[in-house]
Amino acid sequence: MSSTTDMLIALWDALASFGLPVLAVVVVAVVVRAAVRARRPRDWRAKRGAEQLRAVGASRFERRPLLNREEARLLPVLERAVREAGQGHRVMAQTSLGEVIRPVGRETAEAFAAINSKRLDFAIFDRTGLIACAVEYQGTGHYQGGAEHRDTVKREALRKAGVRLLEVHPDFTEEGLRREVGDVLRASARS
C-alpha cells in the first residue's frame, strides 16, 4: 500500500471513531483531490493545448453557414421586429444558453452542465446585454435526435430565469411574428 492510502485509511478511522462519518467523507475527498492534483504534471494544460493544436493541424476545415435556409429566412424578420420596437435591442444567432443565463443556489454545477451545451436559435438582447427573449425555430429539421428533450430543458431553464421563449413554426407570418416580438420586448422593458 502507498503512503497516501495508509494516510487516508488512518484519517478515515480517526474521524469515523469520533462519530463523524460525513465529515470523514468530506475530508477524505479533499485529501484525494489534493493527491490527484499533486500527481498531475504542472504543464498538463499546455500538453492538452499542444494535443489540440496537433489535431487541428492534422485536419482540414471548411466554412459552413451558421443558419440553415429556414433560420436564415427568419433572421431579417426578427431584426425588423427589434428595430420597430425601438428600444435598442439586438438579435444574435446560435447563442450558448450557458452564456446568457446561469443557475443560482444549490446544485449549480449540474444545472449549468445541463444548459451550457444547449444553443438558442436566436436570442434578443436589451441594450444592457441581458437576454430579453429567446426564439426557437421549429422547422422541418428540428425534431431530430433528442431535440424534444433539449427543448424541454431550454424551456424550463428560460422560464426559471424569467426569459420568454417564442417558438416559431414554419407557417409563421412576418406581421404576426413582428407583433409578437414587439409585445414581448415591450413587456420585458416594463419588468
TACOR-V98222 format. One line per field, one symbol per residue. ss: DSSP state (@ for helix, = for strand, . for the rest). burial: + if it has 24 or more other ideal C-beta (glycine too) atoms within 12 Angstrom, else -. Layout:
ss: ???
burial: ???
This chain:
ss: ..@@@@@@@@@@@@@@@...@@@@@@@@@@@@@@@@@@@....@@@@@@@@@@@@@@...........@@@@@@@@@@@@@@@@@....=======@@@@.......@@@@@@@@@..=======.....========........@@@@@@@@@@@@@@@..======....@@@@@@@@@@@@@@@@@.
burial: -------+--++---------------+--------------------------------------+---+--++-+++-++--+-+-+++++++-++-++------------++--+++++++++---++++++++++----------++-+++-++--+-++++++---+----++-+++-++--+---
